[in-house]
């Protein structure tokens, strides 16, 4: 799975204006989460928004959803 995401790293570090190694690592992490959610059949933006809203209300991060099955 790492092979899918690793090529993005150099592009992120060099062209997205992160300005630091740490900024590039954080952006890569977020992109990995978004890609994983999309591959699992979810709307990544909606899932992240719902997760942030839940965190603001409860102070706890919700787990990422699992893959959508044929049965829902």
C-alpha positions as CSV (number, residue, x, y, z in Angstrom):
1,X,0.0,0.0,0.0
2,X,2.9,2.4,0.7
3,X,3.9,2.3,-2.9
4,X,0.6,4.0,-3.8
5,X,1.4,7.1,-1.7
6,X,5.2,7.4,-1.6
7,X,5.5,9.0,-5.1
8,X,3.4,11.9,-3.8
9,X,5.9,12.8,-1.1
10,X,8.5,14.5,-3.3
11,X,5.8,16.4,-5.2
12,X,4.3,17.6,-1.9
13,X,7.6,18.7,-0.4
14,X,8.7,20.5,-3.6
15,X,5.6,22.1,-5.0
16,X,2.8,22.7,-2.5
17,X,4.5,25.5,-0.5
18,X,4.8,23.6,2.7
19,X,8.1,25.3,3.6
20,X,9.2,22.5,5.8
21,X,9.7,18.8,6.1
22,X,7.1,18.7,8.9
23,X,4.5,20.5,6.7
24,X,5.1,18.0,3.9
25,X,4.7,15.0,6.3
26,X,1.4,16.4,7.6
27,X,0.1,17.0,4.1
28,X,1.1,13.5,3.0
29,X,-0.7,12.1,6.0
30,X,-3.9,14.0,5.1
31,X,-3.6,13.0,1.5
32,X,-3.2,9.3,2.6
33,X,-6.3,9.6,4.7
34,X,-8.3,11.1,1.8
35,X,-7.1,8.5,-0.7
36,X,-7.9,5.7,1.7
37,X,-11.4,6.9,2.3
38,X,-12.0,7.3,-1.4
39,X,-10.6,3.8,-2.1
40,X,-13.1,2.5,0.6
41,X,-16.0,4.1,-1.3
42,X,-16.5,7.1,1.0
43,X,-16.7,10.8,0.3
44,X,-13.5,11.9,2.0
45,X,-14.4,15.6,2.5
46,X,-17.7,14.7,4.1
47,X,-16.1,12.0,6.4
48,X,-13.4,14.5,7.5
49,X,-16.0,17.2,8.2
50,X,-18.1,14.9,10.2
51,X,-15.0,13.7,12.1
52,X,-14.0,17.3,12.9
53,X,-17.5,18.2,14.1
54,X,-17.5,15.1,16.3
55,X,-14.1,16.0,17.7
56,X,-15.2,19.5,18.5
57,X,-18.3,18.2,20.3
58,X,-16.7,15.3,22.2
59,X,-12.9,15.9,22.3
60,X,-12.3,12.5,20.8
61,X,-11.4,11.4,17.3
62,X,-13.8,9.0,15.7
63,X,-12.4,6.0,13.9
64,X,-12.2,6.1,10.2
65,X,-15.1,4.1,8.5
66,X,-14.4,0.7,7.0
67,X,-14.9,-0.3,3.4
68,X,-18.5,0.0,2.1
69,X,-19.8,-3.5,1.4
70,X,-22.4,-4.5,-1.2
71,X,-24.9,-4.8,1.6
72,X,-24.3,-1.3,2.8
